[in-house]
Amino acid sequence: MDFNQLRLIVPVLLLLDQSHAVICSRPKGPSFYDNYKISYGYDHAWSKSQGRDVQISLDQSSGAAFQSKQTYGSGFFHLNMKLPGSNSGGVVTAFYLSSVSPNHHDELDFEFLGNNDGKPIYLQTNVIANGKGDREQRIRLWFDPTSKYHSYKILWNRFQIVFYIDNYPIRVFKNKRKLGVGFPSQPLQIESSIWNGDNWATDGGLTKINWTYAPFIAGFRSFGINGCPAYGSNMKHCYSIKFWWNRQQYWQLNPSQQRTYQTIKSKYTTYDYCTDGKRFPTPPPECPQ
């Protein structure tokens, strides 16, 4: 894709993103308390609008987190989020899926790395499967995630995992078990948290949290869950095509999504483990060769 094509596509992304942010700004749907519970930092979490608008905060005494009441075996999971502003360097706000069992850990991560005013905010994603991680990718966000709510989504079925910002795919992890690559295979819980990551998150840990700007507050909306509940370790029923996200059109990106994905990768990626020759002299088998 040449520069002229990029110039045509990126403004469309921005325009659509702005219109979607307006939609995200209206709390509606199920209450937080229908599907989620606070897991720590109870005095650093609060809700309004009958539980359809929830905020969690970080200060020097504590952060906070919440998690789904149920675990899931497949789905298309989302939260609408507004990140902390006002010099949030060192603050990490996370939305992720995580296995409950400590054995053969599986995890799919959105980690938003705060920054000081005037500097870009980065999003780091990671895929941990069967206990193996070190699959970080990082992009520079093309919008201000602290000013409006945006939708962040994870599609997970037997064939692929796709991370989305609003409706734009930003990362794809295909099921390549035939190549010996792990793929999440146990029930996952939805979790979100805000915490002190200033030993690594911003400028490689050089930028520390300026606590005079605390509390750092992250907002969440849209608490409906499109997922197949897992019962114990039984997940086979979650592969059924009666769940729309398991149907064939969700086994890969369609051509339009693929073009958008390649545009975002080429223009906004700042780190990709697949191209880090120092860490991986031989590229991992799941990476493009």
PyMOL commands that set and color helices and strands:
alter all, ss='L'
color gray80, all
select helices_A, chain A and resi 3-24+32-35+42-44+177-179+203-205+211-213+236-239+244-246+248-250+255-268+273-275
alter helices_A, ss='H'
color red, helices_A
select strands_A, chain A and resi 36-40+45-48+53-58+64-82+91-99+107-113+122-128+137-140+150-156+160-165+168-174+188-196+216-221+226-229+269-272
alter strands_A, ss='S'
color yellow, strands_A
deselect
rebuild
show_as cartoon
